[in-house]
Amino acid sequence: MECKKKSPAPIARHGMSRRDFLSAGAAVTAATLFPLKAFAGAPEDFSAERSLLFYNTHTGEKITAVYWSRGTYVPQALYDINHILRDHRTGEMKAIDTSLLDLLFALQQKLESAGPFHIISGYRSLKTNSLLRMTSKGIAKNSLHTDGKAIDIRLPDYELKTVQCAALDLQMGGVGYYPRSDFVHVDVGRVRYW
């Protein structure tokens, strides 16, 4: 299955019209009055819940976490997610960016998946990232994994190419395809793919 890779829309190089300027001003005003995360992938019904299932391939741990409920993120669920996505080499935890969780939720919804995300790599400490850079190819020096903004996953009930295509279609960040290592990388950096 070949999927169409989309690139971000080009940025216009000409001046901004008065209407565009006023629209942009209204958007900025709305963004300061309401948290952006309330809009990103949020269900229209704020009473709806968002949950994610994870299986850590290194530790064997599993969780189901309702991380969003009644219009807000659930602190205990975020802690549990931070724990299962910790650096399994050092045990170090870091707060996972909630935008990444929203991206995973959107991916889960798009694929209509009921199974857990298998975690290959979640958060990585700087020490682990440096070690991996010395022993593996393709590890970025300033990896978004070290900021809690990236995750390497697979969904066993789906072909890897299907997961990659769905992630590309979302246009919510970076998507890396690693068929030899059997995972897809997703992050909440700029939209790009490799």
C-alpha angles and dihedrals in degrees: 000000000000118000126204112245114220124205124206116273112270117257114245113244097202129087124283119256121231090251091052090048092051092045091050090048091052091049092050091048091050091048091055093048096046126036112254091227089063087066101038107098091328117157114243089239106067090199088066118103130227119209136177132199119212136185117189107216092201101048102025091232120146131193141173109204129186094207098171125045135156094001098310144078116264110236097208092049091049089052091050091049091048088052097051091043093049123125099277091201097058103016089234116149131203132181108268113227108255089221087066090053090050089050090052091047090051090049091049090050093047092052092039086228123174095177128091125266107248107225117220094166130355122159115006124196117228088250093055092043091053091048092050091049089058095049105032139046123237099032110136118228090224096036117179086225087076089058096047090249101112139055136183111218148163132196107212094206091058134061111251090239090057091053090047093050093048091049091048090050092055092060090204099130144312123343124195123187117210108172094165091056092037101236145101120224117216127180141167096239122108118316108272139125141211 
